[in-house]
Amino acid sequence: MLNDNILKKHCTSDRSGKQVDCYYDIIKAEGFKFAFNLGRKEVQEVVYNYTYNYTYSIYFMNKIKMIKILKR
């Protein structure tokens, strides 16, 4: 449940839409456990991981590791 709380914090702080992009290192520093998820799906070479309430994927933008968060 800690992972969902961390993702919720970032989704509610950014009201630009349904999708939120954050720095991977910030999410990790807050205690997010990337090994704990409910499922995983690959669509067109993009891996989506699922928590109870969110979907996230990891990608690189200009050599910086980012995480894309989507509310389920």
C-alpha positions as CSV (number, residue, x, y, z in Angstrom):
1,M,0.0,0.0,0.0
2,L,3.0,2.3,0.5
3,N,3.6,2.3,-3.3
4,D,0.0,3.4,-4.0
5,N,0.4,6.2,-1.4
6,I,3.5,7.5,-3.1
7,L,2.0,7.4,-6.5
8,K,-1.2,9.1,-5.2
9,K,0.9,11.9,-3.7
10,H,2.4,12.7,-7.1
11,C,-0.8,12.3,-9.0
12,T,-2.7,14.7,-6.7
13,S,0.1,17.3,-6.7
14,D,0.1,17.5,-10.5
15,R,-3.3,18.5,-11.9
16,S,-2.3,18.7,-15.6
17,G,-4.2,15.6,-16.5
18,K,-4.6,11.9,-16.0
19,Q,-0.9,11.2,-16.7
20,V,2.0,12.4,-14.5
21,D,5.7,12.2,-15.3
22,C,8.2,12.2,-12.4
23,Y,11.8,11.6,-11.8
24,Y,12.6,8.0,-11.0
25,D,15.1,8.9,-8.3
26,I,12.6,11.0,-6.4
27,I,10.0,8.2,-6.4
28,K,12.7,5.7,-5.3
29,A,14.0,8.1,-2.5
30,E,10.5,8.3,-1.1
31,G,10.6,4.5,-0.5
32,F,8.8,3.2,-3.6
33,K,9.5,-0.5,-4.0
34,F,9.7,-1.3,-7.8
35,A,9.8,-5.0,-7.1
36,F,6.3,-4.9,-5.5
37,N,3.5,-4.7,-8.1
38,L,0.3,-6.7,-8.9
39,G,1.0,-7.3,-12.5
40,R,3.0,-6.4,-15.6
41,K,2.1,-6.1,-19.2
42,E,4.1,-5.2,-22.3
43,V,2.5,-3.3,-25.1
44,Q,4.6,-2.3,-28.1
45,E,7.9,-2.6,-26.2
46,V,6.6,-0.5,-23.2
47,V,6.4,-2.4,-19.9
48,Y,3.4,-1.3,-17.7
49,N,3.4,-2.3,-14.1
50,Y,0.3,-2.3,-11.9
51,T,-0.4,-1.4,-8.3
52,Y,-3.8,-1.4,-6.7
53,N,-4.8,2.0,-8.1
54,Y,-2.1,3.0,-10.6
55,T,-0.2,1.9,-13.6
56,Y,3.3,3.1,-14.2
57,S,6.1,2.7,-16.8
58,I,9.7,3.6,-16.7
59,Y,11.4,5.4,-19.6
60,F,14.4,7.6,-20.4
61,M,14.2,11.3,-21.4
62,N,17.5,12.8,-22.4
63,K,19.4,10.1,-20.4
64,I,17.3,10.8,-17.3
65,K,15.3,8.0,-15.9
66,M,11.6,8.9,-15.6
67,I,8.4,7.2,-14.4
68,K,5.0,7.8,-16.1
69,I,2.1,7.3,-13.7
70,L,-1.5,6.7,-14.8
71,K,-4.6,6.4,-12.6
72,R,-6.4,3.1,-13.2
